[in-house]
Amino acid sequence: MGRAFVYVILGGGVAAGYAALEFTRKGVAPGELCIISEEPVAPYERPALSKGYLLPEAPTRLPSFHTCVGANEERLSPKWYKEHGIELVLGTRVISADVRRKTLLTAAGETISFKFLIIATGARALKLEEFGVTGSDAPNVCYLRNLADANRLVDVIGSQTGGNAVVIGGGYIGMECAASLVINKMNVTMVFPEPHCMARLFSPKIAGYYEEYYKSKGVQFVKGTVLSSFDFDSDGQVTSVNLRDGTQLPADVVVVGIGIRPNTSLFEGQLTLDKGGIKTNGKMQTSNASVYAVGDVAAFPVKLFGETRRLEHVDSARKSAIHAVASILDPQKADEFDYLPFFYSRVFAFSWQFYGDNAGEVVHFGDFSGSRIGAYWVSKGHLVGSFLEGGTKEEYDAIALATKVKPAVDDLAKLEELGLEFALAISEGPVETCPPSGDNDDNPPGLAVEKPTVYPWHAAAGVAVAASVAAFAYWYGRRRRRW
């Protein structure tokens, strides 16, 4: 038993939905495209799960957040896929893949063949057992990666209003879930080994700004230690969390957000891996010419920095999926993926955006006792990263553009003094850009690399998509505060 398609998307997350929309826009014929997903629902915007989905009043529910509403596009309901002749193979697990023979084998024994495959398998949540701690199967220990996880967490929260919640992890999931738990009137304690929250992205000063606000909402922080074990009652429910430093925390709900691991197992030994994911070129094409990888699972060259990276954020998933489709359908016209790394989050009344890289020296600006703060990162004499909390659409566009063109910075004190005005000035006049970081390494000492003048309207074309997503994220968050 088997079926054959021209194009198969393996994975039903954010990237799959955006790829499907791009396929239809470029004229894919009915019956040519298939999406295979382990989840029983059509692709949806995953960020909704840690935001609006957990709210106690008027929570976000499907079908309101099917892709591609996260980028202000049309919503792709199951009916939409049917109308466009796209086969949704849902609730189906693929147990093996043969990229040479171009086949996938499902757990039900069906063989699905393809001409082109897009791997959009994303990543899975890391489990406590991988760090030597048992208890993930306890009724009140929750993870948050998919819709089933979110439904379980909602049920547990609903049964423990006013109780004690312990959040293990200080990253995206930890911060966003902690905010939702507070809104659900729970007593929240966050535990993480790093010296401050969002350690992979935030500077200590930026982290402190948010931590102080969380404390004002009643959240407690236990830093520099990790979970060692749980105590359970006779029903198998966790009653307390034991930390390595000897601290014991009462717990009615435990939310675990300790990172993710890309789902590459089906392709190990068949495709080249890098950075923990599947390595691609600038067209999102893997080491097999018929296979492409997108989203969390893809390690692709970031032109801005001259190196391969794997980026774990919804914006990268959306844009890499769109680019892969363009590369498949019109490879001669498809350019190399020129992506500006973009991250954002919304918690409580906060809304921040980050562009680029947090490498080098950090320069903070703004009123850290107020509602608007920011930072730049400067490496090798050029601006490489920008962060802004509480900005307007124009201000977010400005820091995106400033990061894209990588202007020279030779006076950090002056940069701090100018603050946001530095980025705004770049958006209003010509700036000097520099090549990717790696490009200078091959030039012998004493040879200068020419730095062409790039005018804002030229550079803006390269960040137009990022700016539109950022604008929608800002508008939607301000309007609804739901996800």
NORKA-V486861 format. One record per backbone hydrogen bond with DSSP energy under -1.0 kcal/mol. CO is the residue of the C=O (numbers start at 1). NH is the residue of the N-H. If there is no record, write none. Layout:
# NORKA-V486861
((CO:NH) (CO:NH))
This chain:
# NORKA-V486861
((1:111) (3:113) (6:115) (6:116) (7:34) (8:118) (9:36) (10:120) (13:17) (14:18) (15:19) (16:20) (17:21) (18:22) (19:23) (20:24) (21:25) (22:26) (23:28) (24:27) (29:32) (32:7) (33:87) (34:9) (35:89) (36:11) (37:92) (39:91) (43:67) (45:48) (46:49) (48:53) (51:54) (52:55) (52:60) (61:64) (63:66) (65:45) (66:69) (67:76) (68:71) (68:73) (69:72) (75:77) (77:81) (78:82) (79:83) (80:84) (81:86) (82:85) (85:31) (87:35) (89:37) (93:107) (96:105) (98:102) (98:103) (102:114) (103:98) (104:112) (105:95) (105:96) (106:109) (110:106) (111:3) (112:104) (113:5) (116:8) (117:292) (118:10) (119:294) (122:263) (124:261) (127:130) (128:131) (128:133) (129:132) (135:138) (138:141) (140:254) (142:256) (146:150) (147:151) (148:152) (149:153) (150:154) (151:155) (152:156) (153:157) (154:158) (155:159) (157:160) (160:163) (163:187) (164:252) (164:253) (165:189) (166:255) (167:191) (168:257) (170:198) (171:175) (172:176) (173:177) (174:178) (175:179) (176:180) (177:181) (178:182) (179:183) (180:184) (181:186) (182:185) (187:165) (188:220) (189:167) (190:222) (191:169) (192:224) (194:224) (198:201) (198:202) (203:207) (204:208) (205:209) (206:210) (207:211) (208:212) (209:213) (210:214) (211:215) (212:216) (214:219) (215:218) (220:190) (222:192) (226:244) (229:242) (231:239) (231:240) (233:236) (237:233) (239:251) (240:231) (241:249) (242:228) (242:229) (243:246) (247:243) (249:241) (253:166) (254:142) (255:168) (259:126) (261:124) (262:264) (264:267) (267:270) (267:271) (272:279) (274:277) (277:274) (278:299) (281:284) (282:337) (284:293) (285:281) (288:291) (290:117) (291:286) (292:119) (295:298) (297:278) (299:280) (300:309) (302:305) (302:306) (302:307) (307:302) (309:300) (311:313) (313:317) (314:318) (315:319) (316:320) (317:321) (318:322) (319:323) (320:324) (321:325) (322:326) (323:327) (324:328) (325:329) (326:330) (330:334) (341:356) (343:354) (345:352) (347:350) (351:390) (352:345) (353:388) (354:343) (355:386) (361:378) (363:376) (365:374) (367:370) (372:367) (373:389) (374:365) (375:387) (376:363) (377:384) (377:385) (378:361) (379:382) (381:409) (382:379) (384:357) (385:377) (386:355) (387:375) (388:353) (392:396) (393:397) (394:398) (395:399) (396:400) (397:401) (398:402) (399:403) (400:404) (401:405) (407:383) (411:415) (412:416) (413:417) (414:418) (415:419) (418:421) (419:422) (420:424) (421:425) (422:426) (423:427) (425:428) (431:454) (436:439) (440:443) (444:447) (452:433) (454:431) (455:458) (455:459) (456:460) (459:462) (460:463) (463:467) (464:468) (465:469) (466:470) (467:471) (468:472) (469:473) (470:474) (471:475) (472:476) (473:477) (474:478) (475:479) (476:480) (477:481))
